[in-house]
Amino acid sequence: MERRLVSDPRFEPEGAAFLKLLGPPEPTDHAALLESRASRPDPAIAGVPEPVAVRADVIVPLPEAPVRVRVYRNEAATPRPLLLWLHGGAFAGGTLDDIDVACAGLALRSGVTVLSLEYRLAPEHPYPAALHDTYDCLAWLREHGAAFGGDGRLLAGGQSSGANLVAAACLLARDRGHTLVDRQVLCYPWLEFESDSESHRLYDDVLFHRDDDAWFKAQYMAGQEVTPYVSPLRAPSLTGLPPALILGAGVDPVRDDARRYAQRMADDGVDATYLEYADTPHAFLNFPGALSAAWHAIGAIADDLTRFLGRP
């Protein structure tokens, strides 16, 4: 397994200033959740999307419910590989706008067509709605990707809970006997609801309130049993999964779970690359306006995809 620590003198002061600007985290409740969904990202911390040739919202018909995807393409020539990308938000929050900068940046730098998925959110749509949206959208793109100018190659990535959904969809596809994606990109993935890792003990009150894990779990699971399709770290084996790029953040409760998942992949024969951003908080890809680590990561992901796809 390739494992690299990404460090820069800017990361620590930028991260400290960013967390100070946000202030102490408050516990989430339903009113705060609805407010966060309705709010627009602040350009001062979220940045401004770079212009791409195509940026448009499209409805994709799926078996359970139609979903919206936001399409980013910067190369006129088609066909191109497709990258399905999922925002974070602990399965109950997050919007397509939150990751506008990252998705445009990935399309611009990698040349792939990026499709940002608006999956169904809890508590209105508890598990397995979001997982089914992810899996079904990937299956639809495998069959109908030409509708978006796809060339048959399909990649998937996500951030936090979005990375969880990508990892879980890859597990589900493997267990059903087929492969949906050629490569997965998991950014600070949320892989275990009940982790007692060192990073959880150190950073549970960084960016999020320490009670939020239990609250979001209750919204997403609605009393259902936790399985490996909810907590992928519980999968008995990771053999047969698509190769992966995994990004971790140094000041993040889920850091150690990301490390462990990457190592388990390698131990089970899956090609895995792990990049960890030192002195950087969770969700940093949402905040390119404040955190230079976000721009570095956008470039690193694009470079990884370019190498994987064999493009110049």
C-alpha angles and dihedrals in degrees: 000000000000110000124181136175112217110208133173131169089237096058100075099046092041092050093047093048091047094052091046090052091053093047128208112337117253123212113263123242132173095270092052090047093054091047092052092050091053097046124093121230115264107243090213090070103014095049128216122286116249113239117264129184094248129027113160141143118237133180117232118200110230129177097254102031139340114262134202121236126187111220123213119185128160102174118076093203115091151226098060136163115271126228118196109204129193127201124224129237106135092275091290105061142033132087139216089255091062091068100033092114095047095047094047089046093051093049091048096048102036103036092227123126108251120210114194109204124219097204123185116274135218143271089035089044111024126189130338095027096084092044091050090049090052096045095042093047091052090048090049091050091049089058102031104024091123087074086072095039093264121167096208096271113114128189130179134199142160149170127251107317088010088058088049090056092049092049091047093048089052090051091048092049092049092049089051090053104254144082122242102179135037095212135007127211115201115189114197088328122208099225106158130037096201104038120156096188125147091251090055090053092047102042109024090118096045111108092336133054115254091238093057096085092063093043095051091044089055091051094048101040100036090200096313125137118271110239133171087271086065099034106026092188086072093063108119091223136012094197114134098025122134116267113272146210109205123192122199132188121223097220098044134112091225095048096104093047090055090050091049094048092051091050093047090051091053092046089053093051100260117137104243134173119194123199119182122195109216120225091005128129130228118278092026093148087069091062113053089144091067106022123056088195086074093059091045090052093048088054093045093051091048091049091049092051091046091053093045093050092046095237124149 
